Amino acid sequence: KQYEKRRNTLRWFKYQETAIQQLTIQVCEAKGQLDEFKTTYGNDANKWTDTTSKAYNDLLFVKNGYISKYNSLVSEYNARRSSFIQSFGRDKDTPREYVEFYDSTCINGGSR
């Protein structure tokens, strides 16, 4: 029974890792769109038209939503990881730890 519980828990971690990795891609793509936007329209938001500012804010809203979801998933994942370690100890199957999203996450994939 303990083996089955461990196997099911590890399955949950694999599913969550996939979701976290997908969100990493989405955040980094959104960040890339914002960078491209600034390349196109410049960094000085005071020179943008209202329409341009709205378009930028829309992109920023999407990126921040992805980051919020990412950080929420990572928080739950790491809390359950701690419980997993308390219940089963550490071994080669111990789930990896993730960190909250920072701009550098787009470079290193979110792992610690």
C-alpha positions in Angstrom: 0.0 0.0 0.0 2.9 2.4 0.8 4.4 1.6 -2.6 1.2 2.4 -4.4 0.8 5.7 -2.5 4.4 6.7 -3.4 3.8 5.8 -7.0 0.6 7.8 -7.2 2.3 10.8 -5.5 5.2 10.6 -8.0 2.7 10.6 -10.8 1.2 13.8 -9.4 4.7 15.4 -9.4 5.3 14.4 -13.0 2.0 16.0 -14.0 2.8 19.2 -12.1 6.3 19.4 -13.5 4.8 19.3 -17.0 2.5 22.1 -16.1 5.3 24.2 -14.5 7.5 23.7 -17.6 4.6 24.7 -19.9 4.0 27.8 -17.9 7.8 28.6 -18.0 7.5 28.5 -21.8 4.4 30.7 -21.8 6.0 33.3 -19.5 9.2 33.4 -21.5 7.3 33.8 -24.7 5.3 36.6 -23.2 8.5 38.2 -22.0 9.9 37.9 -25.5 6.8 39.7 -26.9 7.4 42.5 -24.4 11.0 42.8 -25.3 10.1 42.8 -29.0 7.5 45.4 -28.3 10.1 47.7 -26.7 12.4 47.1 -29.6 9.7 48.2 -32.0 8.3 51.2 -30.0 11.2 52.2 -27.9 11.7 52.1 -24.1 10.3 55.5 -23.4 6.6 54.9 -22.6 6.0 58.7 -22.5 6.4 58.8 -26.2 3.9 56.0 -26.9 0.3 56.7 -28.1 -2.6 55.6 -25.9 -3.2 52.7 -28.2 0.5 51.6 -27.9 0.4 51.9 -24.1 -2.7 49.8 -23.9 -1.2 47.2 -26.2 1.9 47.0 -24.0 -0.2 46.9 -20.8 -2.3 44.0 -22.3 0.9 42.0 -23.0 2.2 42.8 -19.5 -1.1 41.7 -17.9 -0.8 38.3 -19.7 2.8 37.9 -18.7 2.0 38.7 -15.0 -0.9 36.3 -15.1 1.3 33.5 -16.2 3.9 34.4 -13.5 1.2 34.4 -10.9 0.0 30.9 -12.0 3.6 29.6 -12.2 4.4 30.8 -8.7 1.2 29.3 -7.3 1.9 25.9 -8.9 5.5 26.1 -7.6 4.4 26.9 -4.1 2.0 24.0 -4.0 4.6 21.7 -5.6 7.3 22.6 -3.2 5.0 22.2 -0.2 4.0 18.7 -1.3 7.6 18.0 -2.1 8.5 18.7 1.6 5.7 16.3 2.7 6.9 13.7 0.2 10.5 13.8 1.7 9.1 13.6 5.2 7.0 10.5 4.3 9.4 8.7 2.0 12.9 10.2 2.5 15.2 11.3 -0.3 16.4 9.1 -3.1 16.9 9.2 -6.9 13.1 9.7 -7.4 12.8 12.7 -5.1 11.1 15.4 -7.0 13.3 18.4 -7.9 12.7 21.8 -6.3 11.5 24.8 -8.2 11.9 28.5 -7.4 9.6 31.4 -7.9 9.7 33.0 -11.3 12.3 35.6 -12.0 13.4 37.0 -15.4 16.4 34.7 -15.2 14.0 31.7 -15.1 13.7 32.0 -18.9 17.4 31.2 -19.0 17.7 28.4 -16.4 14.3 26.7 -16.6 13.2 27.4 -13.1 15.2 24.7 -11.2 17.3 25.4 -8.2 
